[in-house]
Amino acid sequence: MNAGPRLAYAQARLQARLSRLPIAADWQRLSGARTLAAYLEEARVTGLIDWVRPFSGLSQAHEIDRGCRALALETAMTVADWSPARWRAAIEWVAWLPWLPQLEHLARGETLPDWSALDVRLRGLIGEDGALDPQAWETSGLAALSAETDARVASLALGARWQTAWRERWPSCRGRCRRDLDGFSRLIQAHLERFRDAPCASAWELREALRDDLRASLHQHPVQPVALFAYLAIVFLDLERLRAALLSRAVFDTERLDS
């Protein structure tokens, strides 16, 4: 089956969604909001309106954290629905990315806090004690993240195992398609390497540079599978930025602490 028409449909939807994402001026204006309630009020007149709808000025840190991950999952699954069927497995694998820190804890045999049972994805992976349920882990398709299941990835960190499994979920593609995906992977890897060695003060500058590169990539590769992943990466970066802004105000909001 020719995937071209389906990719064209997905591209049109992605472009429409992309045009509604916040711009630099929105983030700059929002940075002046001192409290969580004020930030949310300002955000409701920007492209963030749909993302901040689940939150209030009384939202707790774990509710914000969980809510932002749920938004990432919803976005990934929506893109998967728009996309050619043969690309859905790779896109749905991307939906696990926001949970990698928690999955790493579970893979090491550690337990998760009580609130994890409220998380849309974690509650299906853990028992009443907050520890990993091995059968649920397998059923959820996460065996690729277990070092014991594949000697090739036994020495890799969980993030590297995730990436290996993601590449294995690409359907067969050659020529430009493969070159584009390999280039996208190199772009992300180069960012991660710079990010690890960078001072904290330059963290958002590096993220913004990556976002600009991803947006350029999306426009340079219309109706190509790589555009699907570039869009998701942009959304995940924006959600990460929103999460940081909301959490900092939820945790350090003196008005809330005094109430």
C-alpha positions in Angstrom: 0.0 0.0 0.0 1.3 3.5 -0.9 1.9 5.4 2.3 2.2 8.7 0.5 -1.4 9.9 0.9 -1.4 9.0 4.5 1.9 10.8 5.1 0.5 13.8 3.3 -2.6 13.7 5.6 -0.4 13.5 8.7 1.8 16.3 7.4 -1.1 18.6 7.0 -2.3 17.8 10.6 1.2 18.3 12.0 1.6 21.7 10.3 -1.8 22.8 11.7 -0.8 21.7 15.2 2.7 23.2 14.9 1.3 26.6 14.1 -0.5 26.6 17.4 2.5 25.9 19.6 3.8 28.7 21.8 6.4 31.0 20.3 9.4 32.7 22.0 7.3 35.8 22.9 4.8 33.6 24.7 7.5 32.0 26.8 9.0 35.3 27.6 5.7 36.8 28.7 4.9 33.8 30.8 8.3 33.9 32.6 7.1 37.0 34.4 4.3 35.1 36.2 5.4 34.6 39.8 2.7 32.2 41.0 1.3 29.0 39.5 -2.2 30.5 39.3 -0.9 33.6 37.5 1.2 31.4 35.1 -1.8 29.3 34.2 -4.0 32.4 33.7 -1.5 33.9 31.3 -1.0 30.5 29.5 -4.7 30.2 28.7 -4.4 33.0 26.2 -1.4 31.3 24.3 -1.0 28.2 22.3 -0.7 26.4 25.7 -4.4 26.7 26.4 -5.2 23.0 25.7 -2.2 21.7 27.7 -2.8 23.8 30.8 -6.6 23.0 31.0 -6.1 20.0 33.4 -4.2 22.1 35.9 -5.2 24.7 38.5 -3.4 27.0 40.9 -3.7 24.3 43.5 -2.2 21.4 41.4 0.5 19.5 43.3 3.9 18.7 41.8 3.1 15.0 41.2 -0.2 16.0 39.5 1.7 18.3 37.1 4.4 15.7 36.4 1.8 13.1 35.7 -0.4 15.4 33.6 2.5 16.5 31.4 3.4 12.9 30.7 -0.2 12.1 29.8 -0.2 15.0 27.3 2.9 13.6 25.7 1.2 10.2 25.4 -1.9 11.7 24.0 0.1 13.5 21.3 2.1 10.5 20.3 -1.0 8.3 20.0 -2.7 10.9 18.0 0.2 11.1 15.6 0.3 7.3 15.4 -3.4 7.4 14.4 -2.7 9.9 11.6 0.3 8.0 10.2 0.7 5.0 7.9 0.1 1.8 9.8 3.6 0.5 9.2 5.1 3.4 11.1 2.8 3.2 14.2 4.9 0.8 16.2 7.9 3.2 16.0 5.7 6.1 17.0 4.0 4.3 19.8 7.5 3.4 21.1 8.3 7.1 21.3 5.3 7.4 23.7 7.3 5.6 26.4 10.1 8.3 26.4 8.6 10.5 29.2 8.5 7.4 31.4 12.1 6.3 31.0 13.3 7.6 34.4 10.5 5.6 36.2 11.1 2.6 34.0 14.8 2.7 34.8 14.0 2.6 38.5 11.7 -0.4 38.0 14.4 -2.2 35.8 16.8 -1.8 38.7 14.4 -3.5 41.1 13.5 -0.3 42.9 9.9 0.7 44.0 8.0 3.7 42.9 6.2 6.2 45.2 2.5 5.6 46.0 1.3 8.3 43.6 2.6 6.2 40.7 -0.5 4.1 41.0 -2.4 7.1 39.6 -0.2 7.3 36.5 -1.9 6.1 33.3 1.0 4.0 32.2 2.8 3.1 35.4 -0.2 1.6 37.3 -0.3 -1.3 34.8 3.3 -2.1 35.4 3.5 -2.2 39.2 2.0 -4.3 42.0 0.5 -3.0 45.2 4.0 -2.5 46.7 5.1 -0.2 43.9 7.5 -2.8 42.5 7.7 -4.1 39.0 5.3 -6.7 37.9 7.4 -8.8 35.4 4.5 -10.2 33.6 3.0 -6.8 33.0 6.3 -5.5 31.8 6.5 -8.2 29.2 2.8 -7.8 28.2 3.4 -4.0 27.7 6.1 -4.7 25.1 9.0 -3.5 27.3 11.1 -6.6 27.2 13.5 -4.8 24.9 14.5 -2.6 27.8 15.5 -5.6 29.9 19.3 -6.3 29.7 18.7 -10.0 30.4 16.6 -10.5 27.3 19.2 -9.5 24.7 23.0 -9.8 25.1 23.5 -7.1 22.4 22.1 -4.4 24.8 23.1 -5.9 28.1 25.9 -3.3 28.6 23.8 -0.3 27.4 22.0 2.2 29.6 18.3 2.1 29.5 18.1 5.1 27.1 20.4 3.5 24.7 18.3 0.3 24.9 15.2 2.3 24.1 16.9 3.8 21.1 18.1 0.4 19.8 14.5 -0.9 20.1 13.1 2.2 18.4 15.3 1.7 15.4 14.3 -1.9 15.2 10.7 -0.8 15.0 11.3 1.2 11.8 9.8 -0.5 8.8 12.0 -1.3 5.9 12.9 2.0 4.2 15.8 2.9 1.9 17.3 5.9 0.2 16.1 9.3 1.4 13.8 7.8 4.0 16.7 6.0 5.8 19.1 8.9 5.4 16.6 11.3 6.9 16.0 9.1 9.9 19.7 8.5 10.5 20.3 12.2 10.3 17.5 12.8 12.8 19.1 10.3 15.2 22.4 12.0 14.9 20.9 15.3 15.6 19.3 14.1 18.8 22.5 12.2 19.9 24.6 15.3 19.3 22.3 17.4 21.4 22.4 14.8 24.2 26.2 14.8 24.2 26.4 18.6 24.3 23.8 18.7 27.0 25.6 16.3 29.3 28.7 18.5 29.3 27.0 21.9 29.3 26.6 24.2 32.4 23.1 24.4 33.8 22.8 28.0 32.7 22.9 27.0 29.0 20.4 24.2 29.3 17.4 26.0 27.8 19.6 27.7 25.2 20.6 24.2 24.0 17.0 23.0 24.0 15.9 26.1 22.0 18.7 25.4 19.4 17.6 21.8 19.1 14.0 22.9 18.7 15.0 25.3 15.9 16.9 22.5 14.1 13.9 20.1 14.5 11.5 22.7 13.1 13.8 23.3 10.1 14.0 19.5 9.6 10.3 19.2 9.6 9.9 21.8 6.9 12.8 20.4 4.9 11.4 16.9 4.8 7.7 17.2 3.9 5.7 14.0 3.5 8.6 12.0 4.9 8.4 9.7 8.0 11.1 11.7 9.7 8.7 14.6 10.0 6.5 12.6 12.3 9.4 12.2 14.8 10.6 15.7 14.4 7.1 17.0 15.4 7.0 14.7 18.4 10.4 15.9 19.5 9.3 19.5 19.3 6.2 18.8 21.3 8.1 16.9 23.9 10.6 19.8 24.3 7.7 22.2 24.8 6.0 20.0 27.3 9.3 19.6 29.1 9.6 23.4 29.3 6.0 23.8 30.5 6.5 21.1 33.1 9.6 22.9 34.5 7.7 26.2 34.6 4.7 24.7 36.4 6.7 22.6 38.8 9.0 25.5 39.9 5.9 27.5 40.7 4.1 24.7 42.4 7.0 23.9 44.7 8.3 27.4 45.4 5.0 29.4 45.4 5.2 31.3 48.7 1.5 32.3 48.5 0.5 28.6 48.4 2.9 27.7 51.2 1.4 30.4 53.4 -2.2 29.4 52.7 
